[in-house]
Structures are given as structure tokens and as C-alpha cells.
Amino acid sequence: MRHLHSFLYFIGVGALIAGVTDSIAIALGGSAGNHLLAIGFVLLSIGNGLRFNGAGHTPPRASFLLLGLAGALPLFAGMAPLSAAFGAMFFLPLRALGANLGAAVASHKFNKGLLLFGTLIGANVIPGIAVGIPGFICVWALTGILQRYYLINSKDEVSTQPMNMNESLVPFTGGVAIAMLILLFLPYATVFDYATTADNTIRGNTMLFLFAISWFTLAAGLADTMATSALRISSAILAVTAVYSLGFIEKLSTPEIYGSFFQDPRILNLANADTLMLSEENPLYVPLITSFCFAIPLALAAVFLRSIIRDRKQLAATISGFAAAFIIIAIAPRDIALSSRLALTVAAFIATLLFSFKLFNSNKYVVISVAALTTITCLLLPVTQWQPTVHLAARGNFTWQATEGSTSAKLTHVDRNLVTTHQDQNHNVYFDGRSAITPLPNSLSSYNQSDAFINSLSAENDTPILISKPEQLINSAGNHSLIKLYASAQYNSRRSLLRHELFRQASMRLNENGLCVLRIASDELAPNVAPQIAQSFNDIFTDSKVFIFSDTLEIPYLIFVGSNQPIAINDNARSIEITLAAHTNVDTWLLQGPWRPVDVLMANNRPLLNPKVSLYHRAGAVLSELASHQAQGSHSLLGFYAAHLQAQEYSVHDTYLQDNPLATETTSDALEELLAVTKSHSNSDYLHQLWRNVGLVLVESREITWISTYFGSLRKLGWEDDFVLLSLAHAALESLNFETASTLCITILERYPQHIAASAVLELARNEQQVPRDGHMGHDH
């Protein structure tokens, strides 16, 4: 029972530390560097407290009560001096928490291992269960209760005298070394999978499992029998492993090696897979690739850590080393942080090896000299050779190429790139290891056209800025006329731009008439999220609007616009505007604070091996849910796209590599919704383009009744466009009304004498022939 109590308490502490870290990082700005800085600050505070009994352990204490206020820190996001000051106030409460942990560790000989794994499990698992500020408060309260009734052995007296340099130097540099190893491998950890929230949790649990096995078996035996030798040997091997593993990951990413492993029949049988290659959707994929890449470094790290963490104060020194490494990387210039991680990792392990000999840690001057020479020597080595570019033959990352003027695209190759140096100015550099992929051909046109639409909303474009990561917004100078938040792959929590606090920072960096725009594909959202974003914009900005944009029948974009001044749009843009109710009774708590529920919600949005239909249905559900918040009596394209997307069915036509009208289905309900919007905005260029695509689908599907009904209504509205007349001509031809078809085609040719399609249909009508088809697909009308 005592061990269970300890384990639960340490899990709660780990989750609490993760929540405080996330809150401080959000308050500082939310960038990757802010998260590293917050981790370093929190670990430094905890490590400092672990060394002493001075803070006491009889809750409730004021120090622990103050930790509960950490959940409110995100309210100060964007206010750099104020948020930093409030964050610094948590040093003493965190130090007190560390002192309680130190007392707990010292009370029983097994509690050191329980602390390590309990905190790691809590930090990895709990944020996916207890989410948001309410979840943070619950974790804080339960941890306080467990701490209040924790059984401390008062007979175990621990000296409050600090360790001398010889005792603390090895665990401190060891902590630096392990932290640098983590930072080195962090960009590569997600190269081989989608890196969704669910994947991150599975990956973390797999690493914990491998680490625990090594800790309680190999590491335990070596540390108990040959601690110093195990430390020196593991230091040297880890330094070599850091170099070798990067090359191994690069080799593994080649199609030959990657395919030989995941196409192996034994692997497929183990995973009970019925595919030719183990897909990323298989439950065993992430554990297997994680074990394949990191089993050896994890086993060596377990031996290394168990050899240097012999008692409570050495644990404190190790955690302080962790903190120092994270803080140094966080404040270092970005280019240096990217290019020197491997060098610093190797240097830290070599320094740990040397400091394990008394000769090298005899006095501070020798210590400084050894550390400096080791680091400089490693930095002088050819760093670029240790920054490989990874090309992974993974499914789902397609590169398409379209020739100029063509509406179709060809699949050129499949890859996923990891670029950690500025090898090519045309490549983006990502610190977290993910890469952007070329838009699919069916969305390429909408992608470019939505850009043009967003740019047209701003009267002045003198200082526009494109944001794809939070740090770009944090580091911008401000006074922008247009801030564009292009959120891609929102199921990737670490790249997510869907933070209420980030929107508020954007509002602070706009000029007087500036616009903040968030564009996101509706299939990359989940129900309940879109209304939260709209409400967040409404709460932060003086005026806000929502648009739905696509110039095809494919999945549309949702475009959220906010400004600190009233937003003026032209009549053309009003046709794609969504008018939401003034009081939607939607709170933005999904987007606020630590452990946002939206991250868990988006975890279900991971791509599938065959996403053709599932993505449509997901987008349809998102748009249907947002439509329920429309203002009464208003019309928008939400209803049309929701009904249209939910009507999609998978068929052989969906497997074609170019756009095929027969791959698209629609319904009369969707067309009724589209016609209702068209009657309100009959002069809209966007609606003209949309109907042109509808006409192509209906003609190819031979939907005679729908063409006659809806395109006949368009003609009554005064639409004499060529596609309207040509669609009606096709319907007349299918109905054997050759005279009407001829008349319509002649009308088109009088206006456009070179109209090839009209000429072809006119010839068929004069010969009283129908359009030849090999097959027929559509509703029986």
C-alpha cells in the first residue's frame, strides 16, 4: 500500500509539473523556445528543492496553494514582462514541492525509482485525460491530498549541507548530457509517423516501457556491482551512439531498408495486418518504429542514469543539469541551437566521462578547462555531416506536380523530408521534425484562390506576415496590416495554432486597421472546435467574420477574420460569409490554458490509409455542427457543403490520379441550399465558379432532372453564362429534345464563336445523336 501511495503521489506530481510548465510556456508566448525555457525553469526549481528538507511537508501550505494559481498564467500571454514576473514567482512554490519530493524519496529506499517513473508517467498520460484548467485544478487538488497524507519516515535525517563540487559535478554534467541527447533526437522522433496527440502518447509509453525494463534489469545489475565502470563505459558508448543513431535513422528512411522491415511477413503476422506494408494506422506501428530507433539509446541511458543517481542529492544535481541544458538551448540563437546539438551532446558525455576521474575534478580551474576544451573540440568537428536529411518512403505524404495551365496533376514521388540545416533556401527548417507536404491536386486551386481572397480583404498590404508556428508571431515586430495564420495539420498538437492566447497576441500586433486571418481546411477540424474558434475571435477582436471558401466541390476552407476596427467587405465576399448568431452560448474553454481539450479532440483526426471518404464525412460533420450556430433566417454555403460532403461514397472512380467528375456525388438537398444562397447573391463570382463545377458533375452523371431544375432556375435569375446554357443543352440532348439543344448551342456560339464544347454538342444535336458514354452513373431521374 505504501508503494501504491508513493506511485500515485509521484504520478500526480509529474502531471502537476507538466501543467505548470505548459502554463508558464503559454504565458511567455507559446513557442518551442518558450517551452524549453519553461521546462528548464521548473526543473531547476524542483531540483533546488530536492536537496533540502527546509520547505516542510505538512500541507495545505501557502506554497502548494500558490501552485494552483499557475493555471491562470495563460491569461497574461503576450505581456512579456508581466508574464515573466508572474512565472518567476513560482520558483519558491516549486522549490517547496521539490523539498516534499526529496523527503518522500529519502523516506524509503525504493522511492527513487518510483519517483522517476511515476513523474514520467504522470507527465505523459495525465494531460490526455485531465485537460484544460478544470483538469489542472483537479490534478492539483488530488496531488495535494496525496501529499497531505503521505507517510514520511521522520527518523531519516538528511543533511542540509550542499554537496561539494566533486559530488555534484558528475550527476550535473550527466543531466546535461541526457538532456542534450533528448534535444538531439527530438526532431527525429516523429519522422516515421503522423505525430498526432495519440501517437505522441503511444510513443512516450513505449519509451517509458523500454526505459523501465532496462532500469530494473541491465542497469540495476551494473549499477550495483560496477557503478563507476558502468558510468564510464555508458558515457563513451552514448557519445558514439549519438552519432551512429542519426546515420541509422537516415538509412532506415530509405525505401529499401524501410520497406524490407515493414514488409517482412513476420512483422505483418505479428501486427495481424492484411496489407503489403505495415501501415501507420496499425496499433503496433508506433511502438515498433520507436523500439527500432531508440531501444539501444534508451537502454544505455538507463545504465548511465542509474550509475550517477545514487542518492537524493545526486538526483537533485542531475535534474539541475537537465534544467541548465534546456535553458541554454532555449536562449541560444536558433541557428546555433540547430547546428550544435550533436556537438554539445557528444561534449557533455565526454565531459561526464572525464569528470568521473578524480584527476579531472580536483579544482574548479581544471573543471572549467575540461568543459571548455571538450565543447570547443566537438564544435570544430564537421557538424554538417551530422545533420542528415531524411527521406522516408511513407504512405500518405504525396508530392504532386501539375503542368502550367493544366487542371490535373501527376503523382511524382512519395517522401517526407527532415531538414535541420539551411541546405536549401527553398526548404523550411522545422525544429520539431515535421515537414510540409504539397497540397493535393484537388485542393491546389482552392489553396491559391483562398490566398487571393485573403489578400483582397486588406486595403493595405505594406507589412503582411505569414504565421505557421507560434514563435513567428512572438518574434514579430508588430504593427502588421495583415497577419495570416495558415494552420495545417491541426491534429499535430505541437504545431497547433488554435490557442485563444495566440489570437490575443495577434490582436496586439495589428496596426489600427489590420486584419488577423486564420485559414484551416474543414477536414482538419473536429466538431465543437469551429464554433470555439469563432467565439474566440469574437471575444478578442472588435469585429470578426467567418467565411467558407472553395472554388471546387472539394473540401472547403473555413476562414476566420478578426480586426480591432469594423471590417468592411464587398458584396462578392458576402456570398461566402457565414453569419453566426450573436449569442451562441459557446465558451472558448476548449482553446484555453494548459492541456487543451482541443488537442485530445483533434487526436481522433489522424489520417487514414484511404482518406477519400472519411475526410469528406469529417468535414461534413464539422460544417453541419457550425451550421447549427447560424443566425436565424441567414443563408450560407455551410448547408450546401455539409449535405454535399456527407453524400460522398467510395467507388472505383475515386482511385483515378486525375480529377474525375464521376468520383463526386451530390444530393438535391445540397443543390437546394446552394440555390437559396445564389438567389440572395446572384452576382457573386464565387458562386458562378461553384455552379460551373456543379454543372460538370451533373452533366457527366447524366442528372437530367437536376440540370433542368436548378440550371433552369439560374437562367431565370438572368445567368446566361456558357456553362449554364451548355448544361441545359446536355439535358435537352439526353431528353432527345434536339431542337432545344441546338438553339442553346447556337446562342453560346453567337457569343463565343470558338467554343469547342458547344460546337461538338451542336453537331450531335443536328445529327440527332446523344453524347457517347461507356457507362452510366447517377440517380434514376
ZAMARGU-4260 file (C-alpha; in steps of 0.2 Angstrom, whole numbers, plus 5000, padded with zeros to 4 digits):
<rodrens>
0) 5000/5000/5000 | 5014/5012/5004 | 5022/5009/4987 | 5005/5012/4978 | 5003/5028/4988
5) 5020/5034/4983 | 5017/5029/4965 | 5000/5039/4964 | 5008/5054/4973 | 5023/5054/4960
10) 5011/5052/4946 | 5001/5067/4952 | 5017/5077/4954 | 5023/5073/4936 | 5006/5079/4929
15) 5007/5095/4940 | 5024/5099/4934 | 5018/5096/4916 | 5004/5108/4919 | 5014/5122/4927
20) 5027/5120/4913 | 5013/5122/4900 | 5005/5137/4908 | 5022/5146/4910 | 5026/5142/4892
25) 5010/5149/4886 | 5012/5165/4896 | 5029/5168/4889 | 5022/5166/4871 | 5020/5148/4867
30) 5034/5145/4855 | 5046/5130/4856 | 5059/5140/4864 | 5047/5146/4877 | 5043/5128/4881
35) 5061/5123/4883 | 5064/5139/4894 | 5049/5134/4905 | 5054/5116/4907 | 5072/5122/4912
40) 5064/5134/4925 | 5053/5122/4933 | 5066/5108/4934 | 5078/5120/4941 | 5066/5125/4955
45) 5062/5107/4958 | 5080/5101/4958 | 5085/5115/4970 | 5071/5110/4982 | 5076/5091/4981
50) 5092/5095/4991 | 5084/5101/5007 | 5071/5097/5020 | 5068/5116/5023 | 5052/5118/5015
55) 5042/5106/5025 | 5029/5093/5020 | 5013/5097/5030 | 5000/5103/5018 | 4990/5113/5015
60) 5004/5126/5014 | 5004/5143/5006 | 5017/5137/4994 | 5006/5122/4987 | 4991/5133/4986
65) 5000/5146/4975 | 5004/5132/4963 | 4985/5131/4959 | 4986/5148/4953 | 4998/5143/4939
70) 4983/5138/4928 | 4979/5157/4927 | 4996/5161/4919 | 4990/5159/4901 | 4979/5175/4904
75) 4995/5185/4903 | 5000/5178/4886 | 5009/5191/4876 | 5013/5203/4890 | 5031/5198/4891
80) 5037/5207/4906 | 5022/5204/4917 | 5020/5186/4912 | 5039/5183/4916 | 5037/5191/4933
85) 5022/5181/4937 | 5031/5165/4931 | 5046/5169/4942 | 5035/5170/4957 | 5033/5151/4956
90) 5051/5147/4960 | 5048/5146/4979 | 5032/5135/4977 | 5040/5124/4965 | 5056/5123/4977
95) 5044/5118/4991 | 5036/5104/4980 | 5054/5098/4977 | 5058/5098/4995 | 5042/5087/4998
100) 5048/5076/4985 | 5065/5075/4992 | 5058/5070/5009 | 5047/5057/5001 | 5062/5050/4991
105) 5073/5049/5007 | 5059/5040/5017 | 5061/5023/5008 | 5074/5016/4998 | 5063/5011/4983
110) 5055/5029/4981 | 5069/5035/4970 | 5064/5023/4956 | 5045/5026/4959 | 5048/5045/4958
115) 5057/5044/4942 | 5044/5033/4933 | 5029/5040/4942 | 5033/5058/4937 | 5036/5052/4919
120) 5020/5043/4918 | 5010/5057/4925 | 5018/5070/4913 | 5015/5058/4898 | 4997/5051/4902
125) 4988/5063/4913 | 4987/5078/4901 | 4977/5067/4889 | 4964/5063/4902 | 4963/5078/4914
130) 4963/5093/4901 | 4961/5112/4902 | 4961/5122/4918 | 4947/5111/4926 | 4959/5096/4923
135) 4974/5106/4930 | 4964/5111/4946 | 4958/5093/4949 | 4976/5086/4947 | 4982/5100/4959
140) 4969/5096/4972 | 4972/5077/4971 | 4990/5079/4972 | 4988/5090/4987 | 4978/5077/4996
145) 4990/5063/4992 | 5004/5074/4999 | 4995/5078/5014 | 4993/5060/5019 | 5010/5055/5013
150) 5019/5044/5026 | 5036/5052/5029 | 5049/5042/5040 | 5054/5056/5052 | 5069/5046/5058
155) 5078/5048/5041 | 5088/5064/5043 | 5095/5071/5028 | 5109/5084/5029 | 5105/5101/5023
160) 5123/5104/5019 | 5126/5106/5000 | 5137/5093/4991 | 5154/5098/4987 | 5159/5100/4968
165) 5166/5083/4967 | 5150/5075/4972 | 5138/5086/4961 | 5149/5088/4946 | 5146/5071/4938
170) 5127/5070/4940 | 5126/5088/4935 | 5135/5085/4918 | 5126/5069/4917 | 5110/5078/4917
175) 5116/5090/4904 | 5121/5075/4893 | 5105/5066/4894 | 5095/5082/4891 | 5106/5086/4875
180) 5103/5068/4869 | 5084/5071/4871 | 5085/5088/4861 | 5096/5079/4848 | 5083/5065/4845
185) 5068/5076/4847 | 5067/5081/4829 | 5069/5063/4823 | 5056/5055/4835 | 5041/5059/4824
190) 5049/5057/4807 | 5041/5040/4804 | 5023/5043/4809 | 5010/5056/4809 | 5014/5063/4826
195) 4996/5065/4832 | 4992/5068/4850 | 4988/5049/4851 | 5004/5044/4843 | 5014/5055/4855
200) 5006/5046/4870 | 5009/5029/4862 | 5027/5034/4858 | 5030/5041/4876 | 5023/5025/4884
205) 5034/5014/4873 | 5049/5023/4878 | 5045/5023/4896 | 5042/5004/4895 | 5059/5001/4887
210) 5067/5013/4899 | 5059/5004/4914 | 5064/4986/4908 | 5082/4992/4906 | 5082/5002/4923
215) 5076/4987/4933 | 5087/4973/4924 | 5103/4978/4915 | 5105/4995/4924 | 5101/4988/4941
220) 5114/4974/4940 | 5128/4985/4933 | 5125/5000/4945 | 5125/4989/4960 | 5141/4979/4955
225) 5152/4991/4945 | 5144/5009/4946 | 5159/5019/4941 | 5164/5007/4927 | 5146/5007/4920
230) 5146/5026/4921 | 5162/5027/4911 | 5158/5014/4898 | 5140/5020/4895 | 5146/5038/4893
235) 5158/5033/4880 | 5145/5022/4871 | 5131/5035/4872 | 5143/5048/4864 | 5146/5036/4849
240) 5128/5031/4849 | 5123/5049/4847 | 5132/5050/4830 | 5128/5032/4824 | 5109/5034/4828
245) 5107/5049/4816 | 5115/5039/4802 | 5105/5024/4806 | 5089/5034/4805 | 5094/5041/4789
250) 5097/5024/4782 | 5081/5017/4789 | 5072/5031/4780 | 5077/5024/4763 | 5063/5015/4754
255) 5074/4999/4753 | 5078/4997/4771 | 5061/5004/4777 | 5052/4993/4766 | 5062/4977/4770
260) 5057/4979/4788 | 5039/4984/4787 | 5035/4972/4773 | 5043/4957/4782 | 5029/4944/4784
265) 5034/4941/4802 | 5030/4959/4806 | 5014/4958/4796 | 5009/4942/4805 | 5013/4950/4822
270) 5003/4965/4819 | 4989/4955/4811 | 4990/4966/4796 | 4982/4961/4779 | 4991/4975/4769
275) 5008/4973/4759 | 5016/4985/4771 | 5013/4989/4789 | 5003/5005/4789 | 5004/5019/4801
280) 4986/5016/4807 | 4991/4999/4814 | 4992/5000/4833 | 5009/4991/4833 | 5017/5003/4820
285) 5022/5017/4833 | 5029/5005/4846 | 5038/4995/4833 | 5047/5010/4825 | 5050/5018/4842
290) 5059/5002/4848 | 5068/5000/4832 | 5075/5018/4833 | 5078/5021/4851 | 5079/5004/4861
295) 5098/5005/4861 | 5100/5023/4867 | 5086/5021/4880 | 5095/5005/4887 | 5111/5014/4888
300) 5103/5030/4896 | 5095/5019/4909 | 5113/5012/4914 | 5120/5029/4913 | 5107/5037/4924
305) 5106/5023/4937 | 5125/5024/4939 | 5125/5043/4943 | 5109/5044/4953 | 5114/5036/4969
310) 5105/5046/4982 | 5093/5061/4984 | 5106/5075/4981 | 5114/5067/4966 | 5096/5066/4959
315) 5094/5085/4963 | 5111/5088/4954 | 5105/5078/4939 | 5089/5087/4937 | 5098/5104/4938
320) 5109/5098/4924 | 5093/5094/4914 | 5087/5112/4918 | 5103/5120/4913 | 5104/5111/4896
325) 5086/5116/4892 | 5088/5134/4897 | 5105/5136/4887 | 5097/5129/4871 | 5081/5140/4874
330) 5091/5156/4875 | 5104/5152/4861 | 5102/5159/4844 | 5091/5147/4833 | 5105/5143/4820
335) 5117/5139/4834 | 5104/5128/4843 | 5101/5118/4827 | 5118/5116/4821 | 5127/5112/4838
340) 5115/5100/4846 | 5125/5085/4841 | 5142/5093/4846 | 5135/5098/4863 | 5128/5081/4866
345) 5145/5072/4862 | 5154/5085/4873 | 5143/5083/4888 | 5145/5064/4888 | 5164/5066/4886
350) 5164/5079/4900 | 5154/5067/4911 | 5167/5053/4907 | 5182/5064/4911 | 5174/5071/4927
355) 5171/5053/4934 | 5190/5053/4936 | 5196/5062/4952 | 5211/5069/4942 | 5199/5080/4932
360) 5188/5087/4945 | 5201/5091/4958 | 5198/5110/4957 | 5187/5122/4948 | 5200/5128/4936
365) 5203/5111/4929 | 5184/5108/4928 | 5182/5124/4918 | 5196/5120/4906 | 5190/5102/4903
370) 5172/5108/4899 | 5178/5122/4888 | 5191/5111/4878 | 5178/5097/4876 | 5165/5108/4869
375) 5176/5118/4858 | 5184/5102/4851 | 5167/5095/4847 | 5161/5111/4839 | 5176/5112/4827
380) 5171/5095/4820 | 5162/5095/4803 | 5144/5097/4810 | 5135/5097/4794 | 5140/5079/4792
385) 5129/5075/4807 | 5114/5084/4801 | 5106/5071/4789 | 5092/5074/4778 | 5079/5060/4780
390) 5069/5054/4765 | 5055/5042/4771 | 5045/5031/4759 | 5030/5033/4770 | 5012/5032/4764
395) 5001/5047/4765 | 5014/5060/4760 | 5012/5063/4741 | 5021/5075/4731 | 5010/5081/4716
400) 5016/5091/4701 | 5004/5100/4688 | 5010/5107/4672 | 5006/5126/4669 | 4988/5128/4663
405) 4983/5110/4667 | 4969/5106/4679 | 4976/5088/4683 | 4992/5083/4692 | 5003/5068/4692
410) 5010/5059/4707 | 5029/5061/4706 | 5035/5053/4722 | 5031/5050/4740 | 5043/5057/4753
415) 5044/5065/4770 | 5059/5077/4772 | 5068/5082/4788 | 5079/5097/4785 | 5089/5103/4801
420) 5101/5114/4792 | 5099/5128/4779 | 5105/5116/4765 | 5092/5123/4753 | 5084/5141/4754
425) 5068/5134/4747 | 5065/5122/4761 | 5058/5127/4778 | 5068/5122/4793 | 5057/5114/4807
430) 5064/5111/4824 | 5051/5098/4828 | 5055/5087/4814 | 5039/5088/4804 | 5038/5094/4786
435) 5025/5102/4775 | 5018/5092/4760 | 5012/5098/4744 | 4994/5101/4743 | 4984/5088/4735
440) 4979/5092/4717 | 4960/5094/4721 | 4964/5107/4733 | 4978/5116/4725 | 4967/5128/4715
445) 4957/5132/4731 | 4973/5134/4741 | 4979/5148/4729 | 4962/5156/4726 | 4960/5157/4745
450) 4976/5166/4746 | 4970/5179/4734 | 4954/5181/4743 | 4963/5184/4760 | 4974/5197/4752
455) 4959/5206/4745 | 4951/5208/4762 | 4965/5220/4767 | 4966/5238/4759 | 4984/5240/4764
460) 4997/5226/4762 | 5013/5235/4767 | 5018/5224/4781 | 5009/5207/4780 | 5016/5192/4789
465) 5013/5174/4787 | 5012/5163/4803 | 5014/5144/4803 | 5022/5142/4820 | 5019/5152/4836
470) 5037/5158/4838 | 5035/5168/4821 | 5021/5178/4829 | 5030/5180/4846 | 5046/5186/4837
475) 5037/5198/4825 | 5039/5217/4827 | 5021/5221/4827 | 5011/5234/4818 | 5005/5222/4804
480) 4991/5226/4792 | 4988/5208/4789 | 4993/5193/4800 | 4989/5176/4791 | 4988/5161/4802
485) 4989/5146/4790 | 4985/5131/4801 | 4989/5115/4793 | 4988/5098/4801 | 4979/5103/4817
490) 4979/5085/4823 | 4998/5089/4827 | 4996/5096/4844 | 5014/5104/4844 | 5011/5113/4828
495) 4993/5119/4833 | 4989/5137/4831 | 4972/5135/4839 | 4976/5144/4855 | 4964/5158/4862
500) 4980/5166/4869 | 4989/5166/4852 | 4974/5175/4844 | 4975/5188/4858 | 4994/5191/4854
505) 4989/5193/4836 | 4977/5207/4840 | 4991/5216/4850 | 5002/5215/4834 | 4990/5223/4822
510) 4990/5241/4816 | 4974/5251/4818 | 4965/5244/4803 | 4975/5227/4802 | 4967/5210/4800
515) 4971/5193/4808 | 4966/5179/4797 | 4965/5160/4802 | 4963/5148/4787 | 4960/5130/4790
520) 4953/5116/4780 | 4937/5109/4787 | 4943/5091/4787 | 4957/5096/4798 | 4945/5101/4812
525) 4933/5091/4823 | 4915/5095/4829 | 4914/5108/4843 | 4930/5116/4838 | 4925/5128/4824
530) 4912/5137/4835 | 4925/5139/4848 | 4937/5147/4836 | 4923/5159/4830 | 4919/5163/4848
535) 4937/5166/4852 | 4939/5179/4838 | 4923/5187/4843 | 4929/5189/4861 | 4946/5196/4857
540) 4943/5207/4842 | 4932/5222/4840 | 4924/5214/4824 | 4925/5197/4817 | 4919/5187/4802
545) 4919/5169/4796 | 4920/5164/4778 | 4918/5147/4769 | 4929/5146/4753 | 4932/5134/4739
550) 4931/5136/4720 | 4928/5117/4718 | 4916/5104/4725 | 4931/5098/4736 | 4933/5101/4755
555) 4932/5119/4758 | 4942/5131/4769 | 4935/5140/4785 | 4942/5157/4786 | 4941/5167/4802
560) 4944/5185/4801 | 4946/5197/4816 | 4951/5216/4817 | 4952/5229/4830 | 4941/5240/4819
565) 4925/5236/4810 | 4928/5225/4795 | 4921/5231/4778 | 4919/5218/4764 | 4912/5219/4746
570) 4896/5211/4740 | 4906/5197/4732 | 4913/5192/4748 | 4896/5192/4757 | 4891/5177/4746
575) 4903/5166/4756 | 4901/5174/4773 | 4894/5164/4787 | 4883/5174/4799 | 4883/5167/4816
580) 4871/5170/4830 | 4876/5185/4841 | 4874/5174/4857 | 4880/5156/4853 | 4882/5151/4871
585) 4899/5144/4866 | 4913/5146/4878 | 4931/5146/4872 | 4937/5135/4886 | 4942/5121/4873
590) 4956/5133/4867 | 4962/5140/4883 | 4975/5135/4896 | 4986/5120/4899 | 4981/5103/4892
595) 4968/5110/4880 | 4954/5098/4877 | 4955/5103/4858 | 4972/5093/4857 | 4963/5077/4864
600) 4948/5081/4852 | 4960/5083/4837 | 4969/5067/4841 | 4954/5057/4833 | 4958/5066/4817
605) 4973/5056/4812 | 4974/5052/4793 | 4969/5036/4787 | 4977/5025/4773 | 4962/5028/4762
610) 4956/5045/4767 | 4945/5048/4752 | 4928/5046/4760 | 4932/5048/4779 | 4939/5066/4776
615) 4924/5071/4767 | 4912/5064/4781 | 4923/5073/4794 | 4922/5089/4785 | 4903/5087/4783
620) 4901/5084/4802 | 4911/5100/4806 | 4901/5111/4794 | 4884/5104/4800 | 4889/5107/4818
625) 4894/5125/4814 | 4878/5127/4804 | 4868/5125/4820 | 4875/5141/4826 | 4870/5151/4811
630) 4859/5167/4814 | 4841/5163/4811 | 4835/5167/4793 | 4853/5168/4786 | 4859/5158/4772
635) 4877/5152/4769 | 4886/5138/4759 | 4888/5128/4776 | 4872/5119/4772 | 4877/5115/4754
640) 4894/5109/4758 | 4888/5099/4773 | 4875/5090/4763 | 4886/5088/4748 | 4901/5081/4758
645) 4891/5069/4768 | 4884/5062/4752 | 4901/5056/4746 | 4903/5037/4743 | 4919/5027/4739
650) 4920/5020/4722 | 4932/5014/4709 | 4932/5032/4701 | 4940/5039/4717 | 4956/5029/4713
655) 4960/5039/4697 | 4975/5050/4698 | 4966/5065/4690 | 4950/5074/4694 | 4936/5063/4688
660) 4918/5071/4689 | 4911/5053/4692 | 4920/5052/4708 | 4909/5066/4715 | 4891/5063/4722
665) 4879/5076/4727 | 4861/5077/4733 | 4845/5088/4729 | 4846/5094/4747 | 4863/5101/4744
670) 4858/5109/4727 | 4843/5117/4736 | 4854/5125/4749 | 4866/5131/4735 | 4851/5139/4725
675) 4845/5148/4741 | 4861/5156/4743 | 4863/5160/4725 | 4846/5169/4725 | 4852/5181/4738
680) 4869/5184/4730 | 4865/5182/4711 | 4880/5192/4706 | 4894/5183/4715 | 4909/5177/4705
685) 4912/5164/4718 | 4895/5156/4716 | 4897/5157/4697 | 4913/5146/4698 | 4904/5134/4710
690) 4890/5131/4699 | 4902/5129/4684 | 4909/5114/4694 | 4892/5108/4699 | 4887/5108/4680
695) 4902/5097/4676 | 4897/5084/4689 | 4879/5084/4684 | 4882/5083/4665 | 4895/5068/4667
700) 4882/5059/4679 | 4868/5062/4667 | 4857/5070/4680 | 4844/5077/4668 | 4831/5082/4681
705) 4843/5091/4692 | 4851/5100/4677 | 4834/5106/4671 | 4828/5111/4688 | 4842/5120/4695
710) 4851/5127/4679 | 4834/5132/4673 | 4832/5142/4689 | 4849/5150/4686 | 4843/5156/4669
715) 4828/5164/4676 | 4839/5174/4688 | 4847/5181/4672 | 4863/5169/4671 | 4866/5167/4653
720) 4884/5160/4656 | 4890/5147/4643 | 4891/5134/4657 | 4873/5136/4661 | 4867/5135/4643
725) 4878/5121/4639 | 4872/5111/4654 | 4854/5114/4649 | 4859/5109/4631 | 4866/5092/4638
730) 4850/5089/4647 | 4840/5093/4631 | 4851/5081/4621 | 4849/5067/4634 | 4830/5070/4633
735) 4830/5069/4614 | 4825/5087/4613 | 4837/5090/4599 | 4829/5107/4593 | 4831/5115/4611
740) 4849/5108/4612 | 4853/5116/4595 | 4845/5133/4600 | 4855/5134/4616 | 4872/5129/4607
745) 4869/5142/4594 | 4866/5155/4607 | 4883/5151/4615 | 4892/5151/4598 | 4885/5168/4594
750) 4894/5175/4609 | 4909/5163/4609 | 4912/5158/4591 | 4927/5147/4596 | 4918/5137/4610
755) 4923/5119/4606 | 4911/5110/4618 | 4896/5120/4611 | 4901/5116/4593 | 4903/5097/4597
760) 4885/5097/4606 | 4878/5106/4591 | 4884/5094/4579 | 4877/5079/4589 | 4860/5088/4590
765) 4859/5091/4572 | 4863/5073/4569 | 4851/5069/4582 | 4864/5059/4592 | 4867/5058/4611
770) 4884/5060/4619 | 4893/5043/4618 | 4897/5036/4635 | 4904/5019/4640 | 4894/5018/4656
775) 4881/5027/4666 | 4882/5033/4684 | 4869/5043/4694 | 4852/5044/4701 | 4837/5037/4692
780) 4828/5053/4687
</rodrens>
